[in-house]
Amino acid sequence: MSTDQAKEITASGVTVDVGDATTRYLLYGLLPSWFVPGVADWVMHRRTRIEETAGTKESLIHSLMMAEVGIPIALTLRYEVNPLLLSVQLGGAAVHEATALWDVRTAVDSEREVKPVEQHIHSFLESLPFAALASLMCLHADQVKSLLRGGRGNPDAWRLVPRRRPLSRGYLAGVAAAIGTCVLLPYGEELLRCVRTGRRNRKNEKYVRSDAARWSAARSGKGR
């Protein structure tokens, strides 16, 4: 789009501040909507009885992915976007994508059925970090340029700077409540369920081996 075209659009009566609109979209649209596929994914894990297949290993991978996304989000809600924070966000998105591949491979190797619906849910969970990051980079193009220059000339490039306009306590409390309800509670339940089932299965296997050993010993005694 040329500069003249941009001016023409601006003069046509569009008065919305794009920066404010994008910020509102991130805070009140994209971030809250993130919890929906997260809960849906947990439901799919439960329906396919993850505790009886991939078990604790896959559940721990889910916890790892939550941390890879949660840490950059928590930092972004409290600190200014700068080269340091952009690096954390980019690194988190890249590692999250790699871990997502590991997650699916673990599920498939364990013979847990990953149904088409669950795969579609994964597509949302994988694309949302990139959507959020792309929006942030558009909002903070100057910091993207600073990152590409290695932060030269920017004294605050490589340190965490508290937000000049902090988010309200009410909003932060709402996000914390949503994380607790939609992330920590269901996925904590999943991990606990997997650990308990794993212990029970190991105990049963121990009893089976013990019974088999006694039966074998008894047969050997009779043979004599």
Residue pairs with C-beta under 8 A, 6 or more apart in sequence:
19 139
22 135
22 138
22 139
23 139
25 135
26 132
26 135
26 136
27 167
27 171
30 128
30 131
30 132
30 135
31 73
31 132
31 175
32 178
33 128
34 128
35 178
35 179
35 182
35 183
37 121
37 124
37 125
37 128
38 125
38 182
38 183
39 182
39 186
40 121
41 118
41 121
41 122
41 125
42 186
42 187
42 190
44 115
44 117
44 118
44 121
45 58
45 59
45 62
45 190
46 190
48 112
48 113
48 114
48 115
48 118
49 112
50 58
50 59
50 107
50 112
50 190
50 194
51 190
51 193
51 194
51 196
51 197
51 198
52 197
53 107
53 110
53 111
53 112
54 106
54 107
54 109
54 110
54 112
55 110
55 194
55 197
55 198
56 191
56 194
56 195
56 198
57 106
57 110
58 103
58 106
58 107
58 110
58 112
58 194
59 187
59 190
59 191
59 194
60 191
61 99
61 102
61 103
61 106
62 103
62 187
62 190
62 191
63 187
63 191
64 99
65 96
65 99
65 100
65 103
66 183
66 187
68 92
68 95
68 96
68 99
69 92
69 96
69 129
70 179
70 183
71 88
71 92
72 85
72 88
72 89
72 92
72 93
75 85
75 88
75 160
76 85
76 89
76 136
77 167
77 172
77 175
78 162
78 163
78 166
79 85
79 160
79 161
79 162
79 163
80 156
80 161
80 162
80 163
80 164
81 136
81 139
81 140
81 143
82 143
82 146
82 154
82 156
82 157
82 158
82 159
82 161
83 143
83 146
83 147
83 150
83 151
83 154
83 157
83 158
84 157
84 158
84 159
84 160
85 160
86 136
86 137
86 140
86 143
86 144
86 147
87 147
89 133
89 136
90 133
92 129
93 129
93 130
93 133
96 126
96 129
97 126
100 122
100 125
100 126
104 114
104 122
107 114
108 114
137 144
146 152
146 153
146 154
146 157
147 157
151 157
151 158
